[in-house]
Amino acid sequence: MKMKTKLKLTAVFEEAEEGGFIGFVEELPGVNTQGETLDETKANLIEALNLVLETQRQLSEKEIGNKKIIRESLELA
């Protein structure tokens, strides 16, 4: 039986001077957000990550067009 490997990313949260929190994913530039509470900021960060990944998928699909390609899943340790 093959075990699935989980990708672990680092979420960084900082208290904002004007109140609330800012958050970003250390490994992925452009994935950042803010929120009134830490829980809200965490939820917003997950949403931002999903949006960035989906946008990248769509851009890639558009660029690939009708080219013959090989697609494989990557497993990260």
N, CA, C, O and CB atoms as a CASP TS submission, in Angstrom:
PFRMAT TS
TARGET T0000
AUTHOR 0000-0000-0000
METHOD Language model
MODEL 1
PARENT N/A
ATOM      1  N   MET     1       0.847  -1.181   0.000  1.00  0.00           N
ATOM      2  CA  MET     1       0.000   0.000   0.000  1.00  0.00           C
ATOM      3  C   MET     1       0.889   1.239   0.000  1.00  0.00           C
ATOM      4  O   MET     1       1.825   1.340   0.794  1.00  0.00           O
ATOM      5  CB  MET     1      -0.962   0.001   1.224  1.00  0.00           C
ATOM      6  N   LYS     2       0.595   2.177  -0.890  1.00  0.00           N
ATOM      7  CA  LYS     2       1.383   3.388  -1.021  1.00  0.00           C
ATOM      8  C   LYS     2       0.863   4.448  -0.052  1.00  0.00           C
ATOM      9  O   LYS     2      -0.337   4.719  -0.001  1.00  0.00           O
ATOM     10  CB  LYS     2       1.347   3.907  -2.473  1.00  0.00           C
ATOM     11  N   MET     3       1.784   5.049   0.719  1.00  0.00           N
ATOM     12  CA  MET     3       1.394   6.094   1.655  1.00  0.00           C
ATOM     13  C   MET     3       1.455   7.445   0.948  1.00  0.00           C
ATOM     14  O   MET     3       2.368   7.693   0.160  1.00  0.00           O
ATOM     15  CB  MET     3       2.307   6.086   2.914  1.00  0.00           C
ATOM     16  N   LYS     4       0.499   8.305   1.223  1.00  0.00           N
ATOM     17  CA  LYS     4       0.513   9.647   0.668  1.00  0.00           C
ATOM     18  C   LYS     4       1.404  10.534   1.535  1.00  0.00           C
ATOM     19  O   LYS     4       1.344  10.494   2.764  1.00  0.00           O
ATOM     20  CB  LYS     4      -0.925  10.224   0.574  1.00  0.00           C
ATOM     21  N   THR     5       2.220  11.323   0.872  1.00  0.00           N
ATOM     22  CA  THR     5       3.072  12.276   1.554  1.00  0.00           C
ATOM     23  C   THR     5       2.352  13.610   1.596  1.00  0.00           C
ATOM     24  O   THR     5       1.773  14.043   0.600  1.00  0.00           O
ATOM     25  CB  THR     5       4.452  12.403   0.858  1.00  0.00           C
ATOM     26  N   LYS     6       2.389  14.256   2.740  1.00  0.00           N
ATOM     27  CA  LYS     6       1.753  15.559   2.865  1.00  0.00           C
ATOM     28  C   LYS     6       2.804  16.650   2.709  1.00  0.00           C
ATOM     29  O   LYS     6       3.906  16.550   3.248  1.00  0.00           O
ATOM     30  CB  LYS     6       1.021  15.691   4.224  1.00  0.00           C
ATOM     31  N   LEU     7       2.456  17.661   1.988  1.00  0.00           N
ATOM     32  CA  LEU     7       3.299  18.830   1.835  1.00  0.00           C
ATOM     33  C   LEU     7       3.020  19.748   3.019  1.00  0.00           C
ATOM     34  O   LEU     7       1.870  20.096   3.287  1.00  0.00           O
ATOM     35  CB  LEU     7       3.040  19.555   0.467  1.00  0.00           C
ATOM     36  N   LYS     8       4.064  20.132   3.716  1.00  0.00           N
ATOM     37  CA  LYS     8       3.900  21.034   4.851  1.00  0.00           C
ATOM     38  C   LYS     8       4.473  22.392   4.486  1.00  0.00           C
ATOM     39  O   LYS     8       5.625  22.504   4.066  1.00  0.00           O
ATOM     40  CB  LYS     8       4.586  20.468   6.125  1.00  0.00           C
ATOM     41  N   LEU     9       3.660  23.414   4.651  1.00  0.00           N
ATOM     42  CA  LEU     9       4.069  24.783   4.394  1.00  0.00           C
ATOM     43  C   LEU     9       4.088  25.550   5.710  1.00  0.00           C
ATOM     44  O   LEU     9       3.416  25.170   6.669  1.00  0.00           O
ATOM     45  CB  LEU     9       3.125  25.463   3.368  1.00  0.00           C
ATOM     46  N   THR    10       4.855  26.621   5.748  1.00  0.00           N
ATOM     47  CA  THR    10       4.990  27.403   6.967  1.00  0.00           C
ATOM     48  C   THR    10       4.144  28.665   6.892  1.00  0.00           C
ATOM     49  O   THR    10       4.391  29.533   6.055  1.00  0.00           O
ATOM     50  CB  THR    10       6.455  27.759   7.216  1.00  0.00           C
ATOM     51  N   ALA    11       3.156  28.767   7.756  1.00  0.00           N
ATOM     52  CA  ALA    11       2.336  29.969   7.867  1.00  0.00           C
ATOM     53  C   ALA    11       2.961  30.869   8.928  1.00  0.00           C
ATOM     54  O   ALA    11       3.286  30.416  10.025  1.00  0.00           O
ATOM     55  CB  ALA    11       0.847  29.617   8.225  1.00  0.00           C
ATOM     56  N   VAL    12       3.127  32.138   8.594  1.00  0.00           N
ATOM     57  CA  VAL    12       3.707  33.114   9.517  1.00  0.00           C
ATOM     58  C   VAL    12       2.638  34.166   9.807  1.00  0.00           C
ATOM     59  O   VAL    12       2.021  34.709   8.891  1.00  0.00           O
ATOM     60  CB  VAL    12       5.014  33.772   8.921  1.00  0.00           C
ATOM     61  N   PHE    13       2.428  34.444  11.094  1.00  0.00           N
ATOM     62  CA  PHE    13       1.421  35.424  11.511  1.00  0.00           C
ATOM     63  C   PHE    13       2.088  36.496  12.356  1.00  0.00           C
ATOM     64  O   PHE    13       2.968  36.210  13.168  1.00  0.00           O
ATOM     65  CB  PHE    13       0.266  34.744  12.301  1.00  0.00           C
ATOM     66  N   GLU    14       1.658  37.727  12.154  1.00  0.00           N
ATOM     67  CA  GLU    14       2.232  38.859  12.876  1.00  0.00           C
ATOM     68  C   GLU    14       1.100  39.806  13.265  1.00  0.00           C
ATOM     69  O   GLU    14       0.177  40.039  12.484  1.00  0.00           O
ATOM     70  CB  GLU    14       3.311  39.597  12.014  1.00  0.00           C
ATOM     71  N   GLU    15       1.181  40.343  14.468  1.00  0.00           N
ATOM     72  CA  GLU    15       0.188  41.328  14.877  1.00  0.00           C
ATOM     73  C   GLU    15       0.408  42.602  14.079  1.00  0.00           C
ATOM     74  O   GLU    15       1.531  43.096  13.981  1.00  0.00           O
ATOM     75  CB  GLU    15       0.266  41.609  16.405  1.00  0.00           C
ATOM     76  N   ALA    16      -0.656  43.124  13.517  1.00  0.00           N
ATOM     77  CA  ALA    16      -0.579  44.357  12.738  1.00  0.00           C
ATOM     78  C   ALA    16      -0.640  45.561  13.674  1.00  0.00           C
ATOM     79  O   ALA    16      -1.341  45.538  14.686  1.00  0.00           O
ATOM     80  CB  ALA    16      -1.721  44.420  11.693  1.00  0.00           C
ATOM     81  N   GLU    17       0.097  46.604  13.329  1.00  0.00           N
ATOM     82  CA  GLU    17       0.133  47.812  14.166  1.00  0.00           C
ATOM     83  C   GLU    17      -1.248  48.419  14.335  1.00  0.00           C
ATOM     84  O   GLU    17      -1.576  48.929  15.406  1.00  0.00           O
ATOM     85  CB  GLU    17       1.078  48.848  13.565  1.00  0.00           C
ATOM     86  N   GLU    18      -2.071  48.367  13.272  1.00  0.00           N
ATOM     87  CA  GLU    18      -3.403  48.962  13.320  1.00  0.00           C
ATOM     88  C   GLU    18      -4.441  48.028  13.938  1.00  0.00           C
ATOM     89  O   GLU    18      -5.624  48.364  13.991  1.00  0.00           O
ATOM     90  CB  GLU    18      -3.840  49.355  11.927  1.00  0.00           C
ATOM     91  N   GLY    19      -4.008  46.863  14.402  1.00  0.00           N
ATOM     92  CA  GLY    19      -4.903  45.872  14.990  1.00  0.00           C
ATOM     93  C   GLY    19      -5.089  44.690  14.061  1.00  0.00           C
ATOM     94  O   GLY    19      -4.881  44.802  12.853  1.00  0.00           O
ATOM     95  N   GLY    20      -5.473  43.579  14.612  1.00  0.00           N
ATOM     96  CA  GLY    20      -5.647  42.366  13.828  1.00  0.00           C
ATOM     97  C   GLY    20      -4.310  41.717  13.521  1.00  0.00           C
ATOM     98  O   GLY    20      -3.317  41.960  14.207  1.00  0.00           O
ATOM     99  N   PHE    21      -4.292  40.890  12.487  1.00  0.00           N
ATOM    100  CA  PHE    21      -3.104  40.116  12.139  1.00  0.00           C
ATOM    101  C   PHE    21      -2.876  40.136  10.636  1.00  0.00           C
ATOM    102  O   PHE    21      -3.810  40.307   9.852  1.00  0.00           O
ATOM    103  CB  PHE    21      -3.235  38.672  12.636  1.00  0.00           C
ATOM    104  N   ILE    22      -1.624  39.959  10.251  1.00  0.00           N
ATOM    105  CA  ILE    22      -1.281  39.679   8.862  1.00  0.00           C
ATOM    106  C   ILE    22      -0.682  38.277   8.839  1.00  0.00           C
ATOM    107  O   ILE    22      -0.111  37.822   9.830  1.00  0.00           O
ATOM    108  CB  ILE    22      -0.280  40.759   8.269  1.00  0.00           C
ATOM    109  N   GLY    23      -0.812  37.607   7.720  1.00  0.00           N
ATOM    110  CA  GLY    23      -0.264  36.257   7.600  1.00  0.00           C
ATOM    111  C   GLY    23       0.226  36.016   6.192  1.00  0.00           C
ATOM    112  O   GLY    23      -0.291  36.583   5.230  1.00  0.00           O
ATOM    113  N   PHE    24       1.241  35.159   6.086  1.00  0.00           N
ATOM    114  CA  PHE    24       1.752  34.782   4.774  1.00  0.00           C
ATOM    115  C   PHE    24       2.338  33.389   4.841  1.00  0.00           C
ATOM    116  O   PHE    24       2.649  32.881   5.919  1.00  0.00           O
ATOM    117  CB  PHE    24       2.806  35.788   4.279  1.00  0.00           C
ATOM    118  N   VAL    25       2.487  32.769   3.666  1.00  0.00           N
ATOM    119  CA  VAL    25       3.105  31.453   3.557  1.00  0.00           C
ATOM    120  C   VAL    25       4.563  31.681   3.184  1.00  0.00           C
ATOM    121  O   VAL    25       4.872  32.236   2.130  1.00  0.00           O
ATOM    122  CB  VAL    25       2.367  30.540   2.497  1.00  0.00           C
ATOM    123  N   GLU    26       5.444  31.245   4.061  1.00  0.00           N
ATOM    124  CA  GLU    26       6.876  31.510   3.918  1.00  0.00           C
ATOM    125  C   GLU    26       7.444  31.000   2.594  1.00  0.00           C
ATOM    126  O   GLU    26       8.292  31.660   1.994  1.00  0.00           O
ATOM    127  CB  GLU    26       7.629  30.879   5.067  1.00  0.00           C
ATOM    128  N   GLU    27       6.993  29.848   2.137  1.00  0.00           N
ATOM    129  CA  GLU    27       7.560  29.203   0.951  1.00  0.00           C
ATOM    130  C   GLU    27       6.960  29.697  -0.370  1.00  0.00           C
ATOM    131  O   GLU    27       7.497  29.396  -1.436  1.00  0.00           O
ATOM    132  CB  GLU    27       7.370  27.719   1.054  1.00  0.00           C
ATOM    133  N   LEU    28       5.865  30.441  -0.317  1.00  0.00           N
ATOM    134  CA  LEU    28       5.169  30.835  -1.551  1.00  0.00           C
ATOM    135  C   LEU    28       4.913  32.343  -1.585  1.00  0.00           C
ATOM    136  O   LEU    28       3.932  32.821  -1.015  1.00  0.00           O
ATOM    137  CB  LEU    28       3.836  30.072  -1.681  1.00  0.00           C
ATOM    138  N   PRO    29       5.781  33.080  -2.245  1.00  0.00           N
ATOM    139  CA  PRO    29       5.560  34.526  -2.358  1.00  0.00           C
ATOM    140  C   PRO    29       4.194  34.813  -2.986  1.00  0.00           C
ATOM    141  O   PRO    29       3.771  34.115  -3.908  1.00  0.00           O
ATOM    142  CB  PRO    29       6.683  35.183  -3.198  1.00  0.00           C
ATOM    143  N   GLY    30       3.524  35.816  -2.496  1.00  0.00           N
ATOM    144  CA  GLY    30       2.224  36.194  -3.039  1.00  0.00           C
ATOM    145  C   GLY    30       1.046  35.604  -2.297  1.00  0.00           C
ATOM    146  O   GLY    30      -0.092  36.011  -2.530  1.00  0.00           O
ATOM    147  N   VAL    31       1.287  34.656  -1.410  1.00  0.00           N
ATOM    148  CA  VAL    31       0.197  34.090  -0.608  1.00  0.00           C
ATOM    149  C   VAL    31       0.216  34.801   0.741  1.00  0.00           C
ATOM    150  O   VAL    31       0.973  34.439   1.642  1.00  0.00           O
ATOM    151  CB  VAL    31       0.345  32.519  -0.437  1.00  0.00           C
ATOM    152  N   ASN    32      -0.638  35.824   0.858  1.00  0.00           N
ATOM    153  CA  ASN    32      -0.689  36.598   2.096  1.00  0.00           C
ATOM    154  C   ASN    32      -2.094  37.123   2.315  1.00  0.00           C
ATOM    155  O   ASN    32      -2.909  37.150   1.393  1.00  0.00           O
ATOM    156  CB  ASN    32       0.321  37.761   2.061  1.00  0.00           C
ATOM    157  N   THR    33      -2.372  37.541   3.544  1.00  0.00           N
ATOM    158  CA  THR    33      -3.720  37.983   3.892  1.00  0.00           C
ATOM    159  C   THR    33      -3.683  38.757   5.196  1.00  0.00           C
ATOM    160  O   THR    33      -2.617  39.010   5.757  1.00  0.00           O
ATOM    161  CB  THR    33      -4.685  36.783   4.002  1.00  0.00           C
ATOM    162  N   GLN    34      -4.850  39.122   5.665  1.00  0.00           N
ATOM    163  CA  GLN    34      -4.994  39.763   6.972  1.00  0.00           C
ATOM    164  C   GLN    34      -6.341  39.390   7.559  1.00  0.00           C
ATOM    165  O   GLN    34      -7.202  38.852   6.862  1.00  0.00           O
ATOM    166  CB  GLN    34      -4.851  41.306   6.863  1.00  0.00           C
ATOM    167  N   GLY    35      -6.525  39.675   8.839  1.00  0.00           N
ATOM    168  CA  GLY    35      -7.791  39.395   9.501  1.00  0.00           C
ATOM    169  C   GLY    35      -7.858  40.068  10.847  1.00  0.00           C
ATOM    170  O   GLY    35      -6.844  40.516  11.383  1.00  0.00           O
ATOM    171  N   GLU    36      -9.052  40.138  11.392  1.00  0.00           N
ATOM    172  CA  GLU    36      -9.260  40.760  12.702  1.00  0.00           C
ATOM    173  C   GLU    36      -8.728  39.881  13.835  1.00  0.00           C
ATOM    174  O   GLU    36      -8.175  40.378  14.816  1.00  0.00           O
ATOM    175  CB  GLU    36     -10.747  41.047  12.920  1.00  0.00           C
ATOM    176  N   THR    37      -8.905  38.559  13.683  1.00  0.00           N
ATOM    177  CA  THR    37      -8.448  37.620  14.698  1.00  0.00           C
ATOM    178  C   THR    37      -7.453  36.645  14.069  1.00  0.00           C
ATOM    179  O   THR    37      -7.349  36.553  12.846  1.00  0.00           O
ATOM    180  CB  THR    37      -9.646  36.858  15.329  1.00  0.00           C
ATOM    181  N   LEU    38      -6.732  35.927  14.912  1.00  0.00           N
ATOM    182  CA  LEU    38      -5.790  34.933  14.404  1.00  0.00           C
ATOM    183  C   LEU    38      -6.540  33.829  13.647  1.00  0.00           C
ATOM    184  O   LEU    38      -6.087  33.390  12.590  1.00  0.00           O
ATOM    185  CB  LEU    38      -4.962  34.327  15.564  1.00  0.00           C
ATOM    186  N   ASP    39      -7.672  33.383  14.176  1.00  0.00           N
ATOM    187  CA  ASP    39      -8.454  32.342  13.492  1.00  0.00           C
ATOM    188  C   ASP    39      -8.953  32.823  12.134  1.00  0.00           C
ATOM    189  O   ASP    39      -8.904  32.072  11.160  1.00  0.00           O
ATOM    190  CB  ASP    39      -9.644  31.912  14.359  1.00  0.00           C
ATOM    191  N   GLU    40      -9.426  34.049  12.056  1.00  0.00           N
ATOM    192  CA  GLU    40      -9.889  34.596  10.786  1.00  0.00           C
ATOM    193  C   GLU    40      -8.724  34.703   9.799  1.00  0.00           C
ATOM    194  O   GLU    40      -8.883  34.408   8.614  1.00  0.00           O
ATOM    195  CB  GLU    40     -10.546  35.977  10.999  1.00  0.00           C
ATOM    196  N   THR    41      -7.568  35.121  10.281  1.00  0.00           N
ATOM    197  CA  THR    41      -6.394  35.257   9.424  1.00  0.00           C
ATOM    198  C   THR    41      -5.953  33.898   8.904  1.00  0.00           C
ATOM    199  O   THR    41      -5.584  33.779   7.735  1.00  0.00           O
ATOM    200  CB  THR    41      -5.245  35.933  10.183  1.00  0.00           C
ATOM    201  N   LYS    42      -5.983  32.868   9.750  1.00  0.00           N
ATOM    202  CA  LYS    42      -5.633  31.507   9.307  1.00  0.00           C
ATOM    203  C   LYS    42      -6.590  31.035   8.220  1.00  0.00           C
ATOM    204  O   LYS    42      -6.153  30.493   7.204  1.00  0.00           O
ATOM    205  CB  LYS    42      -5.657  30.520  10.499  1.00  0.00           C
ATOM    206  N   ALA    43      -7.893  31.234   8.421  1.00  0.00           N
ATOM    207  CA  ALA    43      -8.888  30.825   7.424  1.00  0.00           C
ATOM    208  C   ALA    43      -8.682  31.596   6.117  1.00  0.00           C
ATOM    209  O   ALA    43      -8.769  31.020   5.032  1.00  0.00           O
ATOM    210  CB  ALA    43     -10.324  31.055   7.962  1.00  0.00           C
ATOM    211  N   ASN    44      -8.410  32.891   6.224  1.00  0.00           N
ATOM    212  CA  ASN    44      -8.170  33.707   5.036  1.00  0.00           C
ATOM    213  C   ASN    44      -6.910  33.264   4.297  1.00  0.00           C
ATOM    214  O   ASN    44      -6.858  33.318   3.069  1.00  0.00           O
ATOM    215  CB  ASN    44      -8.057  35.180   5.420  1.00  0.00           C
ATOM    216  N   LEU    45      -5.896  32.826   5.044  1.00  0.00           N
ATOM    217  CA  LEU    45      -4.650  32.392   4.433  1.00  0.00           C
ATOM    218  C   LEU    45      -4.856  31.094   3.639  1.00  0.00           C
ATOM    219  O   LEU    45      -4.305  30.938   2.549  1.00  0.00           O
ATOM    220  CB  LEU    45      -3.570  32.196   5.510  1.00  0.00           C
ATOM    221  N   ILE    46      -5.634  30.184   4.177  1.00  0.00           N
ATOM    222  CA  ILE    46      -5.944  28.943   3.459  1.00  0.00           C
ATOM    223  C   ILE    46      -6.711  29.269   2.180  1.00  0.00           C
ATOM    224  O   ILE    46      -6.446  28.681   1.132  1.00  0.00           O
ATOM    225  CB  ILE    46      -6.767  27.971   4.357  1.00  0.00           C
ATOM    226  N   GLU    47      -7.650  30.195   2.259  1.00  0.00           N
ATOM    227  CA  GLU    47      -8.399  30.611   1.068  1.00  0.00           C
ATOM    228  C   GLU    47      -7.459  31.257   0.044  1.00  0.00           C
ATOM    229  O   GLU    47      -7.553  30.970  -1.149  1.00  0.00           O
ATOM    230  CB  GLU    47      -9.532  31.597   1.456  1.00  0.00           C
ATOM    231  N   ALA    48      -6.561  32.123   0.503  1.00  0.00           N
ATOM    232  CA  ALA    48      -5.602  32.766  -0.404  1.00  0.00           C
ATOM    233  C   ALA    48      -4.710  31.739  -1.078  1.00  0.00           C
ATOM    234  O   ALA    48      -4.438  31.848  -2.273  1.00  0.00           O
ATOM    235  CB  ALA    48      -4.744  33.782   0.355  1.00  0.00           C
ATOM    236  N   LEU    49      -4.250  30.742  -0.329  1.00  0.00           N
ATOM    237  CA  LEU    49      -3.413  29.680  -0.888  1.00  0.00           C
ATOM    238  C   LEU    49      -4.169  28.914  -1.976  1.00  0.00           C
ATOM    239  O   LEU    49      -3.628  28.674  -3.055  1.00  0.00           O
ATOM    240  CB  LEU    49      -2.952  28.715   0.224  1.00  0.00           C
ATOM    241  N   ASN    50      -5.400  28.535  -1.699  1.00  0.00           N
ATOM    242  CA  ASN    50      -6.213  27.825  -2.687  1.00  0.00           C
ATOM    243  C   ASN    50      -6.437  28.666  -3.942  1.00  0.00           C
ATOM    244  O   ASN    50      -6.394  28.138  -5.053  1.00  0.00           O
ATOM    245  CB  ASN    50      -7.556  27.433  -2.079  1.00  0.00           C
ATOM    246  N   LEU    51      -6.675  29.966  -3.778  1.00  0.00           N
ATOM    247  CA  LEU    51      -6.888  30.844  -4.925  1.00  0.00           C
ATOM    248  C   LEU    51      -5.627  30.978  -5.778  1.00  0.00           C
ATOM    249  O   LEU    51      -5.701  30.960  -7.007  1.00  0.00           O
ATOM    250  CB  LEU    51      -7.343  32.218  -4.453  1.00  0.00           C
ATOM    251  N   VAL    52      -4.473  31.113  -5.127  1.00  0.00           N
ATOM    252  CA  VAL    52      -3.207  31.223  -5.870  1.00  0.00           C
ATOM    253  C   VAL    52      -2.939  29.933  -6.643  1.00  0.00           C
ATOM    254  O   VAL    52      -2.566  29.984  -7.815  1.00  0.00           O
ATOM    255  CB  VAL    52      -2.024  31.530  -4.905  1.00  0.00           C
ATOM    256  N   LEU    53      -3.122  28.786  -6.006  1.00  0.00           N
ATOM    257  CA  LEU    53      -2.885  27.509  -6.681  1.00  0.00           C
ATOM    258  C   LEU    53      -3.836  27.315  -7.854  1.00  0.00           C
ATOM    259  O   LEU    53      -3.411  26.875  -8.923  1.00  0.00           O
ATOM    260  CB  LEU    53      -3.032  26.353  -5.696  1.00  0.00           C
ATOM    261  N   GLU    54      -5.100  27.630  -7.677  1.00  0.00           N
ATOM    262  CA  GLU    54      -6.080  27.482  -8.751  1.00  0.00           C
ATOM    263  C   GLU    54      -5.757  28.431  -9.908  1.00  0.00           C
ATOM    264  O   GLU    54      -5.858  28.045 -11.073  1.00  0.00           O
ATOM    265  CB  GLU    54      -7.505  27.747  -8.220  1.00  0.00           C
ATOM    266  N   THR    55      -5.377  29.653  -9.595  1.00  0.00           N
ATOM    267  CA  THR    55      -5.008  30.612 -10.637  1.00  0.00           C
ATOM    268  C   THR    55      -3.796  30.127 -11.416  1.00  0.00           C
ATOM    269  O   THR    55      -3.760  30.243 -12.641  1.00  0.00           O
ATOM    270  CB  THR    55      -4.723  31.989 -10.025  1.00  0.00           C
ATOM    271  N   GLN    56      -2.809  29.589 -10.724  1.00  0.00           N
ATOM    272  CA  GLN    56      -1.619  29.066 -11.395  1.00  0.00           C
ATOM    273  C   GLN    56      -1.974  27.895 -12.302  1.00  0.00           C
ATOM    274  O   GLN    56      -1.436  27.773 -13.403  1.00  0.00           O
ATOM    275  CB  GLN    56      -0.571  28.635 -10.365  1.00  0.00           C
ATOM    276  N   ARG    57      -2.886  27.027 -11.838  1.00  0.00           N
ATOM    277  CA  ARG    57      -3.339  25.906 -12.674  1.00  0.00           C
ATOM    278  C   ARG    57      -3.988  26.424 -13.955  1.00  0.00           C
ATOM    279  O   ARG    57      -3.697  25.933 -15.046  1.00  0.00           O
ATOM    280  CB  ARG    57      -4.335  25.011 -11.897  1.00  0.00           C
ATOM    281  N   GLN    58      -4.856  27.405 -13.821  1.00  0.00           N
ATOM    282  CA  GLN    58      -5.557  27.963 -14.984  1.00  0.00           C
ATOM    283  C   GLN    58      -4.579  28.623 -15.956  1.00  0.00           C
ATOM    284  O   GLN    58      -4.702  28.449 -17.169  1.00  0.00           O
ATOM    285  CB  GLN    58      -6.614  28.982 -14.532  1.00  0.00           C
ATOM    286  N   LEU    59      -3.614  29.377 -15.436  1.00  0.00           N
ATOM    287  CA  LEU    59      -2.614  30.014 -16.292  1.00  0.00           C
ATOM    288  C   LEU    59      -1.770  28.972 -17.016  1.00  0.00           C
ATOM    289  O   LEU    59      -1.435  29.136 -18.190  1.00  0.00           O
ATOM    290  CB  LEU    59      -1.713  30.938 -15.466  1.00  0.00           C
ATOM    291  N   SER    60      -1.431  27.903 -16.309  1.00  0.00           N
ATOM    292  CA  SER    60      -0.644  26.829 -16.903  1.00  0.00           C
ATOM    293  C   SER    60      -1.427  26.152 -18.014  1.00  0.00           C
ATOM    294  O   SER    60      -0.878  25.895 -19.086  1.00  0.00           O
ATOM    295  CB  SER    60      -0.235  25.805 -15.839  1.00  0.00           C
ATOM    296  N   GLU    61      -2.697  25.857 -17.779  1.00  0.00           N
ATOM    297  CA  GLU    61      -3.553  25.224 -18.787  1.00  0.00           C
ATOM    298  C   GLU    61      -3.623  26.092 -20.045  1.00  0.00           C
ATOM    299  O   GLU    61      -3.552  25.583 -21.164  1.00  0.00           O
ATOM    300  CB  GLU    61      -4.976  24.981 -18.220  1.00  0.00           C
ATOM    301  N   LYS    62      -3.760  27.383 -19.855  1.00  0.00           N
ATOM    302  CA  LYS    62      -3.845  28.306 -20.981  1.00  0.00           C
ATOM    303  C   LYS    62      -2.534  28.308 -21.774  1.00  0.00           C
ATOM    304  O   LYS    62      -2.545  28.311 -23.005  1.00  0.00           O
ATOM    305  CB  LYS    62      -4.178  29.727 -20.488  1.00  0.00           C
ATOM    306  N   GLU    63      -1.413  28.308 -21.059  1.00  0.00           N
ATOM    307  CA  GLU    63      -0.109  28.325 -21.720  1.00  0.00           C
ATOM    308  C   GLU    63       0.187  27.008 -22.449  1.00  0.00           C
ATOM    309  O   GLU    63       0.777  27.003 -23.529  1.00  0.00           O
ATOM    310  CB  GLU    63       0.986  28.606 -20.697  1.00  0.00           C
ATOM    311  N   ILE    64      -0.230  25.904 -21.844  1.00  0.00           N
ATOM    312  CA  ILE    64       0.012  24.589 -22.444  1.00  0.00           C
ATOM    313  C   ILE    64      -0.790  24.429 -23.730  1.00  0.00           C
ATOM    314  O   ILE    64      -0.287  23.904 -24.723  1.00  0.00           O
ATOM    315  CB  ILE    64      -0.346  23.467 -21.454  1.00  0.00           C
ATOM    316  N   GLY    65      -2.027  24.880 -23.705  1.00  0.00           N
ATOM    317  CA  GLY    65      -2.872  24.783 -24.895  1.00  0.00           C
ATOM    318  C   GLY    65      -3.009  23.348 -25.371  1.00  0.00           C
ATOM    319  O   GLY    65      -3.397  22.472 -24.599  1.00  0.00           O
ATOM    320  N   ASN    66      -2.695  23.101 -26.634  1.00  0.00           N
ATOM    321  CA  ASN    66      -2.828  21.773 -27.224  1.00  0.00           C
ATOM    322  C   ASN    66      -1.506  21.032 -27.335  1.00  0.00           C
ATOM    323  O   ASN    66      -1.404  20.051 -28.071  1.00  0.00           O
ATOM    324  CB  ASN    66      -3.449  21.883 -28.581  1.00  0.00           C
ATOM    325  N   LYS    67      -0.497  21.489 -26.613  1.00  0.00           N
ATOM    326  CA  LYS    67       0.814  20.826 -26.662  1.00  0.00           C
ATOM    327  C   LYS    67       0.717  19.428 -26.068  1.00  0.00           C
ATOM    328  O   LYS    67      -0.073  19.179 -25.157  1.00  0.00           O
ATOM    329  CB  LYS    67       1.879  21.657 -25.905  1.00  0.00           C
ATOM    330  N   LYS    68       1.524  18.528 -26.591  1.00  0.00           N
ATOM    331  CA  LYS    68       1.599  17.183 -26.014  1.00  0.00           C
ATOM    332  C   LYS    68       2.475  17.280 -24.776  1.00  0.00           C
ATOM    333  O   LYS    68       3.632  17.695 -24.850  1.00  0.00           O
ATOM    334  CB  LYS    68       2.171  16.125 -27.047  1.00  0.00           C
ATOM    335  N   ILE    69       1.915  16.897 -23.646  1.00  0.00           N
ATOM    336  CA  ILE    69       2.643  16.999 -22.384  1.00  0.00           C
ATOM    337  C   ILE    69       2.512  15.695 -21.592  1.00  0.00           C
ATOM    338  O   ILE    69       1.665  14.852 -21.888  1.00  0.00           O
ATOM    339  CB  ILE    69       2.122  18.194 -21.551  1.00  0.00           C
ATOM    340  N   ILE    70       3.352  15.557 -20.601  1.00  0.00           N
ATOM    341  CA  ILE    70       3.255  14.460 -19.636  1.00  0.00           C
ATOM    342  C   ILE    70       3.014  15.118 -18.281  1.00  0.00           C
ATOM    343  O   ILE    70       3.761  16.005 -17.867  1.00  0.00           O
ATOM    344  CB  ILE    70       4.567  13.540 -19.628  1.00  0.00           C
ATOM    345  N   ARG    71       1.968  14.677 -17.603  1.00  0.00           N
ATOM    346  CA  ARG    71       1.628  15.216 -16.287  1.00  0.00           C
ATOM    347  C   ARG    71       1.852  14.124 -15.253  1.00  0.00           C
ATOM    348  O   ARG    71       1.410  12.989 -15.426  1.00  0.00           O
ATOM    349  CB  ARG    71       0.151  15.735 -16.245  1.00  0.00           C
ATOM    350  N   GLU    72       2.546  14.482 -14.175  1.00  0.00           N
ATOM    351  CA  GLU    72       2.781  13.544 -13.075  1.00  0.00           C
ATOM    352  C   GLU    72       2.584  14.262 -11.750  1.00  0.00           C
ATOM    353  O   GLU    72       2.816  15.467 -11.652  1.00  0.00           O
ATOM    354  CB  GLU    72       4.207  12.930 -13.157  1.00  0.00           C
ATOM    355  N   SER    73       2.162  13.537 -10.749  1.00  0.00           N
ATOM    356  CA  SER    73       2.077  14.076  -9.400  1.00  0.00           C
ATOM    357  C   SER    73       3.449  13.982  -8.755  1.00  0.00           C
ATOM    358  O   SER    73       4.185  13.020  -8.970  1.00  0.00           O
ATOM    359  CB  SER    73       1.010  13.321  -8.556  1.00  0.00           C
ATOM    360  N   LEU    74       3.781  14.982  -7.971  1.00  0.00           N
ATOM    361  CA  LEU    74       5.042  14.977  -7.240  1.00  0.00           C
ATOM    362  C   LEU    74       4.775  14.649  -5.779  1.00  0.00           C
ATOM    363  O   LEU    74       3.796  15.118  -5.198  1.00  0.00           O
ATOM    364  CB  LEU    74       5.768  16.337  -7.372  1.00  0.00           C
ATOM    365  N   GLU    75       5.632  13.860  -5.203  1.00  0.00           N
ATOM    366  CA  GLU    75       5.556  13.570  -3.773  1.00  0.00           C
ATOM    367  C   GLU    75       6.760  14.216  -3.106  1.00  0.00           C
ATOM    368  O   GLU    75       7.907  13.967  -3.478  1.00  0.00           O
ATOM    369  CB  GLU    75       5.514  12.023  -3.497  1.00  0.00           C
ATOM    370  N   LEU    76       6.481  15.039  -2.125  1.00  0.00           N
ATOM    371  CA  LEU    76       7.552  15.740  -1.423  1.00  0.00           C
ATOM    372  C   LEU    76       7.742  15.150  -0.035  1.00  0.00           C
ATOM    373  O   LEU    76       6.781  14.795   0.647  1.00  0.00           O
ATOM    374  CB  LEU    76       7.249  17.244  -1.328  1.00  0.00           C
ATOM    375  N   ALA    77       8.981  15.056   0.360  1.00  0.00           N
ATOM    376  CA  ALA    77       9.286  14.510   1.685  1.00  0.00           C
ATOM    377  C   ALA    77       9.265  15.602   2.722  1.00  0.00           C
ATOM    378  O   ALA    77       9.499  15.337   3.901  1.00  0.00           O
ATOM    379  CB  ALA    77      10.644  13.810   1.689  1.00  0.00           C
TER
END
